[in-house]
């Protein structure tokens, strides 16, 4: 099996490549934009202002499933992020 992981999925891909499991026979993998020090990422995300959190939510929402591209996606993601907060 070959894996491709983006962002946190890239971190998991690297973990499986470095610490293989018998149940998951990974022979190759590619990690793209993987956070290598998760504690730094957690600290950063924990210290976001409300505006920064909404901006991040808008970007993530636009990327992962709203199906809306461009500025509309950012606005829709920001709205969803604001409602969740």
VMD Tcl script that draws the C-alpha trace (Angstrom):
set ca {
  {0.00 0.00 0.00}
  {1.19 3.54 -0.77}
  {-0.12 6.53 1.18}
  {-0.43 10.22 0.42}
  {-1.19 12.49 3.34}
  {-1.86 16.22 3.46}
  {-1.46 18.33 6.60}
  {-2.26 16.19 9.66}
  {-2.74 13.21 7.32}
  {0.86 13.78 6.26}
  {1.91 13.51 9.87}
  {0.09 10.18 10.18}
  {1.69 9.01 6.92}
  {5.16 9.77 8.26}
  {4.34 8.00 11.53}
  {3.25 4.86 9.66}
  {6.38 4.96 7.52}
  {8.61 5.35 10.58}
  {6.73 2.99 12.87}
  {5.09 0.36 10.65}
  {2.16 -1.71 11.85}
  {1.71 -5.33 10.80}
  {-1.98 -4.64 10.01}
  {-1.11 -1.71 7.70}
  {1.49 -2.85 5.16}
  {2.73 0.55 3.91}
  {5.48 0.28 1.30}
  {5.70 3.94 0.24}
  {4.30 7.30 1.20}
  {4.29 11.02 0.48}
  {3.60 13.69 3.10}
  {2.61 17.18 1.96}
  {2.71 20.14 4.35}
  {2.82 17.90 7.41}
  {3.14 19.47 10.88}
  {6.17 17.82 12.43}
  {5.88 19.33 15.91}
  {2.24 18.95 16.90}
  {2.68 20.63 20.28}
  {3.72 23.88 18.57}
  {0.63 23.69 16.35}
  {-1.65 23.08 19.33}
  {-0.12 26.02 21.20}
  {-0.57 28.29 18.18}
  {-4.19 27.26 17.62}
  {-4.95 27.67 21.33}
  {-3.83 31.30 21.23}
  {-5.81 32.50 18.20}
  {-7.97 35.57 18.58}
  {-11.64 35.22 17.64}
  {-11.01 37.01 14.33}
  {-8.06 34.74 13.54}
  {-10.16 31.66 14.36}
  {-12.95 32.82 12.06}
  {-10.46 33.51 9.26}
  {-8.91 30.06 9.70}
  {-12.38 28.48 9.77}
  {-13.24 30.22 6.52}
  {-10.15 28.87 4.80}
  {-10.68 25.34 6.08}
  {-14.38 25.43 5.19}
  {-13.56 26.58 1.69}
  {-11.06 23.76 1.30}
  {-12.91 20.78 2.68}
  {-16.41 20.36 1.72}
  {-18.50 23.37 1.14}
  {-18.02 22.83 -2.57}
  {-17.82 26.58 -3.02}
  {-14.70 28.04 -4.56}
  {-13.07 31.41 -4.19}
  {-14.37 34.33 -2.15}
  {-17.84 32.79 -1.80}
  {-16.27 29.74 -0.17}
  {-14.29 31.88 2.25}
  {-17.41 33.84 3.21}
  {-19.51 30.71 3.63}
  {-16.76 29.10 5.72}
  {-16.47 32.21 7.88}
  {-20.22 32.23 8.45}
  {-20.18 28.57 9.50}
  {-17.17 29.22 11.73}
  {-18.93 32.16 13.38}
  {-22.06 30.07 13.99}
  {-19.99 27.29 15.54}
  {-18.26 29.74 17.92}
}
mol new
graphics top color blue
foreach p $ca { graphics top sphere $p radius 0.5 }
foreach p [lrange $ca 0 end-1] q [lrange $ca 1 end] { graphics top cylinder $p $q radius 0.2 }
display resetview
